[in-house]
Amino acid sequence: MNYLSILLCCVLFISCTNKVQEKSDIETNKGKFLWTVEWTNGVQEDPMKMTKTVYVLLSASDAPRSICDGENLISTSVYKELWKNDNTVEKPVWSLRKDDSSILNYQDVFQEFCENDKAIFATVDLNKFDYPLLQRYPLFQEKE
C-alpha cells in the first residue's frame, strides 16, 4: 500500500511539473509586458519616513525575471520612482513623491534590482489589460 501511495505521488508531481513547464512556454510568447521591481527603504519604527523604490520596464516576455537578461527588453529606458508612505507600517498607503522620478538607461541600473534580494517583481500583460497608468510612462507608449 505504501508503494502505491509513493507511486501516485510521483506521478502527480511529474504531471504538475510538466503542466508548469507547458504554461511557462506559453507565457514566454511575444507580447508587451510592463514590469515593476520594488522594495521598501527606511526605518520601520518611523512609518512616515518609509519609502519605496520602484523601477518600471517594458519587456516582450513575462518569464520569471526575464528583464534581468536584458534580451527581452522593448525599451532600454527604465523609470525609477520613489514613493512615500502616507500611513503606517501595518497598512502602508504609497504615493509617488513629486519630482522624484527619473529615466535611466537599463545598463546603468539593472544590477540594482536584479541582484537585490529584497526586490519584488511583478508584471502586467498590456495586450490583455488596459493599463491607464501607462500614460505616466511616455517612452513606453506606442507612437501612432
DAZI-V632143 format. One record per residue. N is the residue number from 1. RES is the residue in one letter. OMEGA is omega in radians with two decimals (* if undefined). Layout:
n:N res:RES omega:OMEGA
n:N res:RES omega:OMEGA
//
This chain:
n:1 res:M omega:3.13
n:2 res:N omega:3.13
n:3 res:Y omega:3.12
n:4 res:L omega:3.12
n:5 res:S omega:3.14
n:6 res:I omega:3.12
n:7 res:L omega:3.13
n:8 res:L omega:3.11
n:9 res:C omega:3.13
n:10 res:C omega:3.13
n:11 res:V omega:3.11
n:12 res:L omega:3.13
n:13 res:F omega:3.13
n:14 res:I omega:3.12
n:15 res:S omega:3.12
n:16 res:C omega:3.13
n:17 res:T omega:3.12
n:18 res:N omega:3.12
n:19 res:K omega:3.11
n:20 res:V omega:3.13
n:21 res:Q omega:3.12
n:22 res:E omega:-3.14
n:23 res:K omega:-3.11
n:24 res:S omega:3.07
n:25 res:D omega:3.11
n:26 res:I omega:-3.09
n:27 res:E omega:-3.12
n:28 res:T omega:3.06
n:29 res:N omega:-3.12
n:30 res:K omega:3.12
n:31 res:G omega:3.11
n:32 res:K omega:-3.03
n:33 res:F omega:3.05
n:34 res:L omega:-3.11
n:35 res:W omega:2.94
n:36 res:T omega:3.06
n:37 res:V omega:-3.05
n:38 res:E omega:3.01
n:39 res:W omega:-3.13
n:40 res:T omega:3.09
n:41 res:N omega:2.99
n:42 res:G omega:-3.07
n:43 res:V omega:-3.12
n:44 res:Q omega:-3.11
n:45 res:E omega:3.14
n:46 res:D omega:-3.02
n:47 res:P omega:-3.09
n:48 res:M omega:3.09
n:49 res:K omega:3.12
n:50 res:M omega:3.04
n:51 res:T omega:3.11
n:52 res:K omega:3.07
n:53 res:T omega:-3.12
n:54 res:V omega:3.00
n:55 res:Y omega:-3.13
n:56 res:V omega:-3.10
n:57 res:L omega:3.10
n:58 res:L omega:-3.05
n:59 res:S omega:3.08
n:60 res:A omega:-3.11
n:61 res:S omega:3.05
n:62 res:D omega:3.09
n:63 res:A omega:-3.07
n:64 res:P omega:3.10
n:65 res:R omega:-3.11
n:66 res:S omega:3.13
n:67 res:I omega:-3.14
n:68 res:C omega:3.10
n:69 res:D omega:3.06
n:70 res:G omega:-3.08
n:71 res:E omega:-3.07
n:72 res:N omega:-3.07
n:73 res:L omega:3.03
n:74 res:I omega:3.12
n:75 res:S omega:3.10
n:76 res:T omega:3.07
n:77 res:S omega:3.14
n:78 res:V omega:3.06
n:79 res:Y omega:3.06
n:80 res:K omega:-3.11
n:81 res:E omega:3.04
n:82 res:L omega:-3.12
n:83 res:W omega:3.11
n:84 res:K omega:3.12
n:85 res:N omega:3.13
n:86 res:D omega:-3.07
n:87 res:N omega:-3.09
n:88 res:T omega:3.10
n:89 res:V omega:-3.10
n:90 res:E omega:-3.13
n:91 res:K omega:-3.12
n:92 res:P omega:3.04
n:93 res:V omega:-3.02
n:94 res:W omega:3.04
n:95 res:S omega:-3.13
n:96 res:L omega:3.11
n:97 res:R omega:3.14
n:98 res:K omega:3.09
n:99 res:D omega:3.13
n:100 res:D omega:3.03
n:101 res:S omega:-3.12
n:102 res:S omega:3.09
n:103 res:I omega:-3.08
n:104 res:L omega:3.07
n:105 res:N omega:-3.11
n:106 res:Y omega:-3.09
n:107 res:Q omega:-3.11
n:108 res:D omega:-2.99
n:109 res:V omega:-3.00
n:110 res:F omega:3.14
n:111 res:Q omega:3.14
n:112 res:E omega:-3.12
n:113 res:F omega:-3.13
n:114 res:C omega:3.14
n:115 res:E omega:-3.12
n:116 res:N omega:-3.11
n:117 res:D omega:3.09
n:118 res:K omega:-3.02
n:119 res:A omega:3.08
n:120 res:I omega:-3.11
n:121 res:F omega:3.08
n:122 res:A omega:-3.11
n:123 res:T omega:3.07
n:124 res:V omega:3.10
n:125 res:D omega:-3.09
n:126 res:L omega:3.08
n:127 res:N omega:-3.11
n:128 res:K omega:-3.05
n:129 res:F omega:3.04
n:130 res:D omega:-3.07
n:131 res:Y omega:-3.02
n:132 res:P omega:-3.13
n:133 res:L omega:3.12
n:134 res:L omega:3.09
n:135 res:Q omega:3.08
n:136 res:R omega:-3.12
n:137 res:Y omega:-3.03
n:138 res:P omega:3.13
n:139 res:L omega:-3.12
n:140 res:F omega:-3.11
n:141 res:Q omega:3.11
n:142 res:E omega:3.10
n:143 res:K omega:-3.09
n:144 res:E omega:*
//
